[in-house]
């Protein structure tokens, strides 16, 4: 079972992006600089598109509480974890990716940005220690069943999982699960910004 909710999440994240514009723009600069050397995001991506993806990451902000430690699984170039770490200095973030060269770059970006609340952990998310006080967030890196299967063998489950996904794909993923009552969907498609057409947040919480 799942629920579709409407809210002012998009407007709130745009306001948050404006409040932290200097630091978020610095991150965009470093991401684009490093992307010329290591393929973190699409090679031909524009700075405007990067800023849209950074803002998109911030739509998760209102869904982070009350968990204080988040693992960004399949982080790639640091999305959504680095933008969330920038705007939440009191929370801690682990940037996790299975690709070594991406993790090496991320360590440099974290140092360059001066983010004491972010660390980088190379390897599969299946090997990241989880507990009810830890959450997982991910931006288009995993299908819902795939991520749940990866962490399913751990002795302790996370307190929550947040996906940034396409709405229709999320519905299909959830309907394929035998236990659907733990899922919620928030549509980000308010009609105000074409970038968010068809986009959604999915939250899983343990029963």
C-alpha positions as CSV (number, residue, x, y, z in Angstrom):
1,X,0.0,0.0,0.0
2,X,1.2,3.5,-0.7
3,X,0.0,7.0,-0.5
4,X,0.4,10.0,-2.8
5,X,0.9,13.3,-1.0
6,X,1.0,16.9,-2.2
7,X,2.9,19.6,-0.3
8,X,5.0,22.7,-0.7
9,X,8.2,20.7,-0.6
10,X,9.4,22.1,-3.9
11,X,9.0,25.7,-2.8
12,X,10.8,25.0,0.5
13,X,13.8,23.5,-1.3
14,X,14.1,26.5,-3.6
15,X,14.1,28.8,-0.6
16,X,16.8,26.6,1.0
17,X,18.9,26.6,-2.1
18,X,18.7,30.4,-2.2
19,X,19.8,30.7,1.5
20,X,22.9,28.5,0.8
21,X,23.6,29.6,-2.7
22,X,27.3,30.5,-2.1
23,X,28.2,27.1,-0.8
24,X,26.1,25.2,-3.3
25,X,27.6,27.1,-6.2
26,X,31.0,26.3,-4.9
27,X,30.1,22.6,-4.9
28,X,28.8,23.0,-8.5
29,X,32.1,24.6,-9.5
30,X,34.2,21.7,-8.0
31,X,31.9,19.1,-9.4
32,X,32.2,20.5,-12.9
33,X,36.0,20.9,-12.6
34,X,36.5,17.3,-11.4
35,X,34.0,16.0,-14.0
36,X,36.5,17.0,-16.7
37,X,38.9,14.5,-15.3
38,X,36.7,11.7,-13.9
39,X,33.2,10.9,-15.2
40,X,31.0,11.8,-12.2
41,X,28.0,13.1,-14.2
42,X,27.3,13.4,-17.9
43,X,30.2,15.0,-19.7
44,X,28.1,17.5,-21.6
45,X,26.0,18.5,-18.6
46,X,25.5,22.3,-18.3
47,X,26.1,24.2,-15.1
48,X,22.4,25.2,-15.1
49,X,21.4,21.5,-15.1
50,X,23.9,20.7,-12.3
51,X,22.3,23.4,-10.2
52,X,18.9,21.9,-10.9
53,X,20.1,18.5,-9.7
54,X,21.6,20.1,-6.6
55,X,18.2,21.8,-5.9
56,X,16.4,18.5,-6.6
57,X,18.6,16.9,-3.9
58,X,17.3,19.4,-1.4
59,X,13.7,18.2,-1.8
60,X,14.7,15.4,0.6
61,X,15.5,17.9,3.4
62,X,12.1,17.9,5.1
63,X,12.1,14.1,5.2
64,X,15.4,13.7,7.0
65,X,14.2,14.1,10.6
66,X,14.5,12.5,13.1
67,X,17.4,10.5,11.7
68,X,20.8,12.1,12.3
69,X,23.1,9.9,10.1
70,X,22.4,9.4,6.4
71,X,24.1,7.1,3.9
72,X,24.0,8.4,0.3
73,X,24.1,5.1,-1.6
74,X,25.4,5.2,-5.1
75,X,26.4,8.8,-4.6
76,X,28.4,9.3,-7.9
77,X,29.4,12.9,-7.8
78,X,27.9,13.5,-4.4
79,X,24.2,13.8,-5.1
80,X,22.1,14.1,-3.0
81,X,24.5,13.8,0.0
82,X,26.8,16.8,-0.4
83,X,24.0,19.4,-0.9
84,X,22.2,17.9,2.1
85,X,25.4,18.0,4.2
86,X,25.9,21.7,3.2
87,X,22.5,22.7,4.5
88,X,22.5,20.4,7.5
89,X,25.7,20.9,9.5
90,X,24.2,19.2,12.5
91,X,23.6,15.9,10.6
92,X,26.3,13.4,9.4
93,X,26.5,11.9,5.9
94,X,28.4,9.0,4.5
95,X,28.9,9.2,0.7
96,X,29.0,5.6,-0.5
97,X,29.9,4.4,-4.0
98,X,31.3,1.2,-5.4
99,X,33.5,3.0,-7.9
100,X,37.0,3.7,-6.4
101,X,37.9,6.7,-8.6
102,X,34.6,8.4,-7.8
103,X,35.3,8.0,-4.1
104,X,38.8,9.4,-4.5
105,X,37.4,12.5,-6.1
106,X,34.6,12.8,-3.5
107,X,37.2,12.8,-0.7
108,X,38.9,15.8,-2.5
109,X,35.6,17.6,-3.0
110,X,34.6,17.1,0.7
111,X,38.0,18.6,1.7
112,X,37.7,21.5,-0.7
113,X,34.3,22.4,0.6
114,X,35.3,22.0,4.2
115,X,32.5,19.6,5.2
116,X,33.3,18.1,8.5
117,X,30.0,16.3,8.6
118,X,30.6,14.3,5.4
119,X,32.8,11.2,4.9
120,X,33.3,8.9,2.0
121,X,33.1,5.1,2.1
122,X,34.0,3.0,-0.9
123,X,32.2,-0.3,-1.6
124,X,28.8,-1.8,-1.8
125,X,26.0,-0.4,0.3
126,X,25.4,-4.0,1.4
127,X,28.7,-3.6,3.5
128,X,27.7,-0.3,5.2
129,X,26.8,-0.9,8.8
130,X,23.1,0.0,9.3
131,X,20.9,0.5,12.3
132,X,17.6,2.2,13.1
133,X,19.3,5.5,13.7
134,X,20.8,5.5,10.2
135,X,18.9,6.4,7.0
136,X,19.7,5.7,3.4
137,X,19.1,8.3,0.6
138,X,19.7,7.8,-3.1
139,X,19.2,9.7,-6.3
140,X,18.3,7.5,-9.3
141,X,21.0,5.0,-8.4
142,X,18.9,2.0,-7.4
143,X,15.5,0.5,-8.2
144,X,13.5,0.0,-5.0
145,X,13.7,-3.8,-5.0
146,X,17.4,-3.8,-5.8
147,X,18.3,-1.6,-2.8
148,X,16.1,-3.5,-0.5
149,X,17.6,-6.8,-1.6
150,X,21.1,-5.4,-1.1
151,X,20.5,-4.5,2.5
152,X,18.1,-7.3,3.3
153,X,20.8,-9.6,4.7
154,X,21.9,-7.3,7.4
155,X,21.0,-8.0,11.0
156,X,19.7,-4.5,11.5
157,X,17.7,-2.4,9.0
158,X,17.9,1.4,8.5
159,X,15.4,3.7,10.1
160,X,14.2,4.9,6.7
161,X,15.2,4.9,3.0
162,X,14.5,7.9,0.7
163,X,14.7,7.5,-3.1
164,X,14.5,10.3,-5.7
165,X,12.9,8.6,-8.6
166,X,10.4,9.0,-11.5
167,X,6.9,8.7,-10.2
168,X,5.6,6.0,-12.6
169,X,8.8,3.9,-12.1
170,X,8.3,4.2,-8.4
171,X,4.7,3.0,-8.5
172,X,5.8,0.0,-10.6
173,X,8.6,-0.8,-8.2
174,X,6.4,-0.6,-5.1
175,X,3.6,-2.7,-6.7
176,X,6.2,-5.4,-7.2
177,X,6.9,-5.6,-3.5
178,X,5.0,-8.0,-1.3
179,X,4.9,-5.5,1.6
180,X,3.6,-2.2,0.3
181,X,2.3,-0.6,3.5
182,X,5.8,0.8,4.4
183,X,5.9,3.1,1.4
184,X,4.9,6.7,0.8
185,X,5.2,8.7,-2.4
186,X,5.4,12.5,-2.7
187,X,4.9,13.8,-6.3
188,X,7.2,16.7,-7.0
189,X,5.4,17.6,-10.2
190,X,3.5,20.7,-9.2
191,X,3.4,22.2,-12.7
192,X,5.6,25.1,-11.6
193,X,8.9,23.9,-12.9
194,X,9.3,21.6,-15.9
195,X,12.5,20.0,-14.4
196,X,10.3,18.2,-11.9
197,X,7.8,16.8,-14.3
198,X,7.2,13.1,-13.4
199,X,9.6,13.2,-10.5
200,X,8.9,12.0,-7.0
201,X,10.2,11.1,-3.5
202,X,9.7,7.6,-2.2
203,X,10.0,6.9,1.5
204,X,10.3,3.4,3.0
205,X,10.1,2.8,6.7
206,X,10.3,-0.5,8.5
207,X,7.2,-2.0,9.9
